[in-house]
């Protein structure tokens, strides 16, 4: 059963914590991890991806990214300059997936300083992200645990679009909803979906077609590192206007 938890409220300030020294800290960490050479938009995309579809090992060094799309991990490996092999998870099961795991203590510590934690799925709270790179972070979140859906309206046959971001942590989706409203000026709704297997409720941050288009236009810009399948859908949504009108979910 899916239940609406609530919507976000307009705010002139970001509701998340802001770390005044984030750029200084980032530069310091980047200096220490020259072997990875991940900077700027790619760095914050990676932060968003790890926040949703990644895992920090309890050993304090290893970082794992899992996806059902092997081609995407091959692209990610190339773009980020990773040399690690892509492995297979659940090889003989229906939920077969691919993974890439690498060890880097400096990046690991940097992620901890932003608010990520090992075994974070149920407890993940806000993440410290500079406003300048929030769209890159959000693109990583969407590519990790987002769903872009397109369908035809049963009556007028016009294209319909939605964006859904899934997380078992209500703290995280509430923070994300407020940040998106503050920085991208669109409203979302949070739903709760009870699940029997596993015994963990899922929270869904949902946006309609006009709000989704605003988000996609900000996040999936030209030459941005992204999952090809979702980037294609995002681009298609941005160019789809038939039967669209103003929406209360878009604030500007």
N, C-alpha and C positions, 0 to 999 in steps of 0.2 A: 504494500500500500504506500502510495506516495503522498506526502503531506507538505504543504507550503509552510516553510519556517518563517519567512518574512522577507522584506525587501530592504535595500539600503536606503540611507537618507543622504540628502545633499550636504556636502561639507566643503568649506573653502580651504581646509587644510587636510593633509594626508592623515588618516587615522593611525597609520602604522608608525612605529618608532623611527626616527631619523638619526642617523649616525653622522655627525658633522665631519668626522675624520675618515669617512669611508674611502675617499679618493687617495688619501695619504696611505691608508692601510692597504688598499688594492695595489698601489704602486710598489709598496714594500714587498707584498707577497709575489707580485709579478717578477720582481728582481730576483727573488729566491728561486723561482721555478722557471728559469729560462729554458729548461729542457722541454717544457710543454708549449711555451710561447702562445698562450691563449689570452687574447686581450679584447677589450672593447665589447662590441655587440656579440661576438662569438662567446666571450666569457660569460656574459649575463644570460644568453640563450642557454648555455650549458647549465648554469645555476638553476634556471627554471625547469629544465629537463630532469636534472637530478632531484629537484624538490618533489617532482611528481612520479617519474618513472625510474628513478635511481635509488641507490642504497649505499649508505656509508657502513662499511664493515666495522665491527666492534674492535678490530685490531688497531684502529687509529691510523690506518694507511690506505686501505683499499677502497676503491669506488667502483660500483657496478651499475651499468645501464642495460636494461632489458627491453627488447622489442620483438613483436611478432614479424616485423618487416626487416629481413636480413639486408636488403638493398639499402635501406635507410642507415643501418649501422655501418655499412661499408662506406657510405657517403660521409657519415659523421666522423668515422675514423680518419678518412682522408683530409677532410676540412680542418680537423683539430690537430692533425699531425701526430696521431697516436700510432704506436707500432705493435700494440697488443693484438693477439688473435681473437677472432669472433668465435665464441663457443655456442653450444646448443644446450638449452634447458628442457627438461621433460621430453627427451628424445622420442620416446615411444608412447606418448600420451596425446590426448586431444588438445591440450593447452601447450603444445610445443612452442618454444620461443627461442630467440637468439640473445646472446649477451656479450658484452665487452667489459672486461674488468682490468683496471690498472691501479698501480700504487703510486701515490705521490703525497707525502706527508704535508707539504706546504699547501697544496690545494685543499687537502682534507681539513687542515686547520683553518683555512680561509672560509670554507663552507660552514664550519662550526661557528665562526665569528659572525656569520650572517644570520644564524638562527636554525640551521639544519642540525639534526641529531641522528645518531644510529637508531634503528627501529622506530622511525619517525611517523609511520603511516597513521597512527591513531592520535598522536600528540602534536603533530606539526602545527606551529603557530605562525605568526607573521615572519616574513623574511625581510631583511634589511636590503633594499634595492634602491639605488639612486634613481631619481625621477627620469633622468636622461636616458636610462637604459631599461625602464620599466616595460616598454613594448617588446623589447628583445626577451626579457625574462618571461613575459606573458606568452610569447610565441613558443618558448620552450615548454611552458606549462600546458598549452593547448596541444602541442605535438606529443607530449607525454601522456596526459590523462584527459584530453579533450575530445569531443565528438562534434563534427560539423555535419549537419544533416540537411538534405534537400528533398522536397517532395512537392507534389501538385495539390493545390487546394481542391477538395472533392466537388465544390460547387462551381467556382469561377475558373478553375484550372490554372490559376496564376501560380508562379513559383513561390514556395515557402521555404524559409531557411531558419535554422536555429543553431546556436552554439551551446554545448553543455560541457561543463568541467566537473569531473567526478573526484571526490576525496572522502575517505572515512573520517576525516578530521573537520568538525564543524568550526573549530577555531580558525583553521586555514581558509575555508571558503568564505567565512564572514569577513576576515581581513581582506581577502582578495576582492570580494564584492565592493567593499568600501574604497579600496585603492583604485579599482577600475572606474568607479563613479567619480572619484576625485580627479583623476588624471586624464581619463578619456571621455568623461561627461556622458556616460550612459548608465542606465539602471538595469540591474538584474534581479532575479528572484531565486531564493534558495529553497530547494525541495529536499525532503527526507524520504528515502526509500528503504523500507525494512527488508532485510534479506535473511533467509533461513540458513543458507550455505554460502560463505561462512557466516557465523553468527555476529556479523558486524553491520550496522546500518551504514548506508552510503548517502552522502550529502551531494546534491547536484546544484551547481550554480548555472542557471539557464538564462539565455538571452534570445530575444526574438530577432526577426530578420533585419530590421533597421539598426538595432543596437549591434548585432553581429557584424553588419557591414562596416560600421564605424570602427569596431575592434580590428577587423581584418585589414582595413585600410591602413591602420596604424602599425600593425604587427608584421604583416606579410608584404613588406616593401620589396622593390626590385633588388635582386642579388642577395637577399637575406638568407642565412643558413636556416633551412627548414625541411621538414618531411615533404617530399614531392607531392604525395597524394593530398595532404591537407593544404598545401600551398596552392594547388590547382583548384580545389574547392573554394578556398578563400578568395582567390582571384575571380572565379566565376560569380560568386556572391556579390563582389564589389561592382560587377558590371551588369547586375540584374536589377532592373528598375520597374519592370512591368507590373502595373497595378499597385505600386507602392505609394503610400502617403505619409504624412507626418505621424510621429509616434511620441507618446509621453515618456518613453524610455530613453529618448535622445534629448539631452538637456541643452544643446546649443545648435 
